[in-house]
Amino acid sequence: MEKFIKLQDTAVPLEIENIDTDQIIPARFLKATDKAGFGENLFRDWRFDKEGNLNPGFSLNDPKFKGSILVAGDNFGCGSSREHAAWALKAYGFKVVVSSYFADIFKANALNNGILPVQVSPGFLGKLFNHILEEASTEILIDLENQNISLTATQEAERFEIDPYKKICMINGLDDIDFLLSKLDAIKEYEQKQLAL
C-alpha cells in the first residue's frame, strides 16, 4: 500500500446521506475477483443514465469538482459488506472519504485498501460542504500523524479518531500481512525463547 502521512487536495462533494455499498458499486459489477476496472463503475447508476450517457447533474461528472478527497453525507458505506466498494473508490482515485458517520464494515474495508475514512462532526461536515460548493478550488488538509482535518484557507480544523494499529499501517504503507512480516525477527526470537524453555 501507498504510505499516507499528509494530503492536501481539493474535494468532490456528494451531499447525499445513507449512501450504501450498492450505490457505490452496483451488485451487477461484482463478478470480478480482482480489483481491475471497478473505478469506471463507481456510482454507476448515479453517474450515467439508462442509455449510458453521463448525468451532468451528478457532482462526480461536474468538471469543476476534482481531487482525491470525497466529502459525503452522513452514514456512508451502509448496507452490504462488499469490499468492492472500497476497491471502486480507490480505483477511481479517492484517497480519503470524509463523512459524519461510516458503517463499521465499510470503514474496515476502506482502511484495509489504503483509503482513509475521516469521521467529522455534522457541523464540521456542513462547513466543508459550504466551502466546497461555494468555491470548488477549496483545499482540505488531512494530517494523519496529528489526526487533524482542516480547511487550508480558513484554518478551521477538527480532530478525527483512528484505530492506532490502522494508523501505523497507513503511515507506513503496510497491509495486515506486511505488518506481520515487519515483526518477523521479533516473532522468530520469541519462538526461539519458547523452544528453550
C-alpha positions in Angstrom: 0.0 0.0 0.0 1.0 3.6 -0.5 2.1 5.5 2.6 -0.3 8.1 3.9 1.0 10.9 6.1 -0.5 14.1 4.9 -2.7 15.0 2.0 -3.7 18.5 0.8 -6.1 18.5 -2.1 -9.4 19.7 -3.5 -12.5 17.6 -2.9 -15.6 16.3 -4.6 -18.8 16.9 -2.7 -21.5 14.3 -2.5 -24.2 15.8 -0.3 -26.3 12.6 0.0 -27.0 10.7 3.2 -27.2 6.9 3.6 -25.1 6.1 0.6 -25.0 2.3 0.7 -22.5 0.0 -0.9 -24.9 -1.0 -3.7 -25.0 2.7 -4.8 -21.2 2.9 -4.5 -20.7 -0.2 -6.8 -23.9 -1.9 -8.0 -24.2 -5.7 -7.5 -24.1 -6.5 -11.2 -20.5 -5.4 -11.3 -19.3 -7.8 -8.6 -18.5 -10.8 -10.8 -14.8 -9.9 -11.0 -12.4 -11.3 -8.4 -9.6 -8.8 -8.8 -9.6 -5.0 -8.4 -9.2 -4.0 -12.0 -12.0 -1.9 -13.7 -14.0 -1.1 -10.6 -13.3 2.6 -10.7 -15.2 3.1 -14.0 -18.4 1.8 -12.4 -18.2 3.8 -9.2 -21.7 5.3 -8.5 -22.6 3.8 -11.9 -26.4 4.4 -11.6 -25.9 8.0 -10.5 -23.1 8.9 -12.9 -24.9 7.5 -16.0 -28.5 7.4 -17.2 -30.1 4.2 -18.5 -28.7 4.8 -22.0 -25.2 5.1 -20.7 -24.9 8.9 -21.0 -23.2 10.9 -18.3 -25.6 12.6 -15.9 -24.5 16.2 -15.9 -26.2 16.9 -12.6 -24.1 14.5 -10.6 -21.1 16.0 -8.8 -18.5 13.4 -10.0 -19.4 14.5 -13.5 -19.0 18.2 -12.9 -15.6 19.2 -14.2 -15.2 22.0 -11.6 -15.0 19.4 -8.8 -11.7 17.5 -8.7 -9.5 15.9 -6.2 -8.7 12.8 -4.3 -11.0 13.6 -1.3 -14.7 12.6 -1.4 -16.8 14.6 1.1 -20.1 12.7 1.5 -23.2 12.8 3.6 -23.9 11.0 6.9 -23.9 7.2 7.2 -21.6 6.5 4.2 -21.0 2.9 3.2 -24.0 1.3 4.9 -25.7 -1.8 3.5 -23.9 -4.9 2.5 -20.3 -5.7 3.5 -18.8 -5.8 0.0 -15.2 -4.9 -0.1 -15.7 -4.0 -3.8 -17.0 -0.6 -2.6 -13.5 0.3 -1.3 -11.9 -1.1 -4.5 -14.1 1.1 -6.6 -13.4 4.3 -4.6 -9.6 3.6 -4.7 -9.6 2.7 -8.4 -11.4 6.0 -9.2 -8.7 7.9 -7.4 -10.1 8.7 -4.0 -7.6 8.5 -1.1 -9.9 9.9 1.6 -13.6 9.8 2.3 -15.0 12.4 4.8 -18.4 11.9 6.4 -20.1 12.4 9.8 -20.6 8.6 10.1 -19.3 5.5 8.5 -20.7 1.9 8.6 -18.1 -0.1 10.6 -17.6 -2.8 7.9 -17.0 -0.2 5.2 -14.6 1.7 7.5 -12.6 -1.5 8.0 -12.6 -2.3 4.2 -11.5 1.2 3.4 -8.6 1.1 5.8 -7.6 -2.3 4.5 -7.4 -0.9 1.0 -5.5 2.3 1.7 -8.4 4.7 1.9 -8.6 6.9 4.9 -12.2 7.3 6.3 -12.2 10.6 8.2 -15.2 10.9 10.5 -16.1 14.5 11.5 -18.9 16.2 13.4 -22.1 17.1 11.5 -21.3 20.7 12.0 -17.8 20.5 10.5 -19.1 18.4 7.6 -21.6 21.2 6.9 -18.7 23.7 6.8 -16.8 21.6 4.4 -19.9 21.3 2.1 -20.5 25.1 2.3 -16.9 25.9 1.4 -16.6 23.4 -1.5 -19.9 24.3 -3.0 -19.1 28.0 -2.8 -15.6 27.6 -4.2 -14.7 24.3 -5.9 -10.9 25.1 -5.6 -11.2 24.8 -1.8 -8.4 22.7 -0.4 -8.6 20.4 2.6 -5.5 19.3 4.6 -5.6 15.8 6.1 -2.8 15.3 8.7 -2.9 11.7 9.7 0.0 11.9 12.1 -1.8 14.5 14.2 -5.3 13.2 13.3 -6.4 16.6 12.1 -8.5 17.8 9.2 -8.6 21.4 8.2 -9.7 23.9 5.6 -6.5 25.4 4.4 -8.0 28.8 3.5 -9.6 29.5 6.9 -7.6 27.1 9.2 -10.9 25.8 10.6 -9.9 22.3 11.9 -11.2 19.3 13.7 -9.5 16.2 15.2 -10.6 12.8 14.0 -10.2 9.3 15.5 -8.5 6.3 14.0 -7.6 2.9 15.4 -3.9 3.2 16.5 -2.9 0.0 14.7 -4.5 1.1 11.4 -2.8 4.5 11.8 0.6 2.8 12.0 -0.3 0.7 8.9 -1.5 3.7 6.9 1.6 5.9 7.8 4.0 3.1 6.9 2.1 1.8 3.8 1.5 -1.7 5.3 -1.4 -4.0 5.0 -2.0 -6.6 7.7 0.4 -9.2 6.1 3.1 -6.6 5.6 2.8 -5.5 9.2 3.1 -9.1 10.4 6.2 -9.7 8.2 7.7 -6.5 9.6 7.7 -8.2 13.0 9.2 -11.5 11.7 12.5 -11.1 13.5 10.7 -10.5 16.8 8.4 -13.5 16.2 11.4 -15.8 15.5 13.2 -14.5 18.6 10.1 -15.2 20.7 9.7 -18.7 19.2 13.4 -19.5 20.0 12.9 -18.4 23.6 9.8 -20.6 23.9 11.7 -23.7 22.5 14.5 -23.1 25.0 12.1 -23.3 28.0 
